[in-house]
Amino acid sequence: MNWSILATLAGAGRWDYTYDAGLGWDRIGRRDEAQRLFESVVAGDEVEPALRNRARFHAGRIACERGAHGVARAHLSALVAEVPDHGRAQSYLATLPAAPAAADGSGDA
């Protein structure tokens, strides 16, 4: 079943379906598809904040597990800025290596 097509056809509620499709892809080990869908929810227009934050967590978690530390840090830091007591996001952030210093000293390169 192509969950992405179903999510697109869903209209206004498509972000809920897109998120659910991302969870499905993640559960069966299709992390590329899951990451793409979670990131589309994060970037989507008219996404409810709670759903955007759930998608941020999963996008950050998958990026962290794949070693994409900059991507993981961006998603998880944005989530913790919105939900400071999100323990799982804080735990993933704590496992990331220190951000490399940029040439101008501003943090992540």
N, C-alpha and C positions, 0 to 999 in steps of 0.2 A: 504494500500500500504506500502510495506517495503522500506522506503527511504534509509536505510542503504545499502541494496543490490544494489539499483540503483547507489548509490554513489560509491560503490566498482567496479561496472562494467564500470564506466565512464572513467577509465584509468587516463591519465595525468590531466584532469580537475576535478578529483574526489573531491578535496578539496573544490571547489566551491559548488558542489552538497552536500557534507557533511555538509558544513556551512548552506546551504539552508534547508537541512533536520533538522538540529538543530533548526533553526528558526520555522519550522513547528511544531516540537514536543513542543517547548516552547509555541507557540500560542494555542495549544490545552491542555495545562496544564501538559504535560508529561515531567516534569523538569529533572527527572533522565536521560532519553534518550537524552534530549537536552544538559545537562551538559556533558555527555559522548562524544557526537559528537563534541561539541565545544572544549573540551580538546584534542580530537584526532586531530583536525585541528591545535591547538597550538603546539602539539608535532610532527606534521607531517613533513615529508621530502619534500623539494621543494615547500613549501607553500609561496606564495607571502607575503611580509611583511604587506601590508595593510589588507589582508584577515586574517592573523594571529592576527593582532591587533583587528580587529572586533570580532574575536572569543574570544580573551582574555577578551574583555569588557563583552560579554555575559556570559562567564564562571564565571567571577568575580561578575557580577550582580546577577546571580542565586545563587552563593555561599553566597553572602552577604544576600540575601533575605531568605536563608535557615539557616542562623546563623553559617555557616562554615567560621568564620572570618579569620583564617589563610590562607585558600585556596583563599578566596576573596582578601585578602591583597596581596598575591603573584601574582595573575593575574593582578589586577588593578595597582599595583606598577610597574610591568613590562611594562604595557601599558603606564603609565605616563612617564616612563623613555624614551620610544620611541616617545611619542606624549605628550610633556609637557603641552600643552594647551587643553587637552581633558577634558572639563569641567564636563561631566557626570561621568567620571571615578574619577575625583577629588572629586566630590560630594559624591559618594559612599564611597571613602576612608575616607572622613571626618566623615561619620556616624559610622565607625568601632571603637570599643573600642581600647584603647592603646594596643600595642603589649606587651604581657607578656615578662619580662626580662628572658633571658636564664641564666642558672647557671654560664656561663662564661661571662655574660654581653653583649652578642652579639645580643640581640633583640628577635625575635620570637623563641619560643622553638620548 
